Amino acid sequence: MKAKDVLGRAGERVAADYLEDLGIRVIDSNWRCPSGEIDLVALDGAELVIVEVKTRRSLRYGDPLEAVTAAKVARLRTLAVVWARAHSHVMGALRIDAVGIVMDGRGEPVVDHLKGVG
């Protein structure tokens, strides 16, 4: 596995723990289909939450959340419907969240969570 993939997986674990601490239940991770990938799928009450996680080692190339573009959010909305069909989940309320994580290896990861990014 490439170093960036290892960092990405570590960030997804941090994000999942963070969300669980908020009472948001993570029900799937790293779900893939021919159209793309969803990092985390969660439930916040009855609301289906699709979570895009971006992890970096520093802010040298900008904040990780800057990488969550409008096109990415649109793709996640489409993937949410595909995920729901594949899991026989009745679609109700849907929210797209973004979690940015900076893990510099010197201290605790810094987590930034944006609810309802699109």
C-alpha positions as CSV (number, residue, x, y, z in Angstrom):
1,M,0.0,0.0,0.0
2,K,1.3,3.5,-0.9
3,A,2.2,5.9,1.9
4,K,-0.7,8.3,0.9
5,D,-3.1,5.3,1.1
6,V,-1.9,4.4,4.5
7,L,-2.3,8.1,5.6
8,G,-5.8,8.2,4.1
9,R,-6.9,5.0,5.9
10,A,-5.5,6.3,9.2
11,G,-7.4,9.6,8.6
12,E,-10.6,7.7,7.9
13,R,-10.3,5.8,11.2
14,V,-9.7,9.1,13.1
15,A,-12.8,10.6,11.3
16,A,-14.9,7.6,12.2
17,D,-13.9,7.7,15.8
18,Y,-14.6,11.5,15.9
19,L,-18.1,11.0,14.4
20,E,-18.9,8.2,16.7
21,D,-17.9,10.4,19.7
22,L,-20.5,12.9,18.4
23,G,-23.2,10.3,18.4
24,I,-23.1,9.8,14.6
25,R,-23.1,6.0,13.9
26,V,-20.8,4.9,11.1
27,I,-22.4,2.0,9.2
28,D,-20.0,1.6,6.2
29,S,-16.6,2.6,5.1
30,N,-14.6,2.6,1.9
31,W,-17.6,1.5,-0.1
32,R,-16.8,1.2,-3.8
33,C,-18.8,0.7,-7.0
34,P,-17.9,1.4,-10.6
35,S,-19.0,5.0,-10.2
36,G,-16.7,5.8,-7.3
37,E,-16.0,5.5,-3.6
38,I,-17.6,6.7,-0.4
39,D,-15.2,7.1,2.5
40,L,-17.8,6.8,5.3
41,V,-21.5,6.2,5.4
42,A,-23.2,7.2,8.7
43,L,-26.5,7.8,10.4
44,D,-27.2,10.9,12.4
45,G,-30.6,10.0,13.8
46,A,-32.6,9.1,10.7
47,E,-30.5,11.2,8.4
48,L,-28.1,9.4,6.0
49,V,-24.7,11.1,6.1
50,I,-22.1,10.6,3.4
51,V,-18.7,11.7,4.6
52,E,-15.7,12.7,2.5
53,V,-12.5,12.5,4.5
54,K,-9.4,14.4,3.4
55,T,-6.2,13.8,5.3
56,R,-2.9,15.6,5.0
57,R,0.4,15.6,6.9
58,S,0.6,19.5,7.0
59,L,-1.1,22.6,5.6
60,R,1.8,23.2,3.3
61,Y,-0.4,22.6,0.2
62,G,-3.5,24.1,1.8
63,D,-6.3,23.0,4.0
64,P,-7.5,19.4,3.3
65,L,-11.1,20.6,3.1
66,E,-10.2,22.8,0.1
67,A,-10.0,19.5,-1.9
68,V,-13.8,18.9,-1.5
69,T,-15.1,20.6,-4.6
70,A,-18.6,21.1,-5.9
71,A,-18.0,18.4,-8.4
72,K,-17.0,16.0,-5.7
73,V,-20.1,16.8,-3.6
74,A,-22.3,16.2,-6.7
75,R,-20.6,12.8,-7.3
76,L,-21.2,11.9,-3.6
77,R,-24.9,12.7,-3.9
78,T,-25.1,10.3,-6.8
79,L,-23.1,7.7,-5.0
80,A,-25.4,8.0,-2.0
81,V,-28.4,6.9,-4.1
82,V,-26.4,4.0,-5.5
83,W,-25.3,3.0,-2.0
84,A,-28.9,3.2,-0.7
85,R,-30.2,1.0,-3.5
86,A,-27.4,-1.5,-3.0
87,H,-28.2,-1.8,0.7
88,S,-32.0,-1.6,0.5
89,H,-31.8,1.6,2.5
90,V,-34.9,3.8,2.2
91,M,-33.7,7.2,1.3
92,G,-35.0,10.0,3.5
93,A,-33.0,12.9,4.6
94,L,-29.4,13.0,3.1
95,R,-26.5,15.1,4.2
96,I,-23.0,15.4,2.8
97,D,-20.3,16.1,5.3
98,A,-16.6,16.7,4.9
99,V,-13.9,15.9,7.5
100,G,-10.5,17.4,7.1
101,I,-7.7,15.9,9.1
102,V,-4.1,17.1,9.6
103,M,-1.8,14.3,11.0
104,D,1.7,15.7,11.3
105,G,2.9,12.8,13.5
106,R,4.0,15.0,16.3
107,G,0.7,15.3,18.2
108,E,-2.9,14.5,18.1
109,P,-4.6,14.8,14.7
110,V,-6.4,18.0,14.1
111,V,-10.0,17.4,12.9
112,D,-12.2,19.9,11.1
113,H,-15.8,18.8,10.4
114,L,-18.1,20.6,8.1
115,K,-21.7,19.5,8.1
116,G,-23.9,19.8,5.0
117,V,-21.3,20.9,2.5
118,G,-23.6,20.6,-0.4
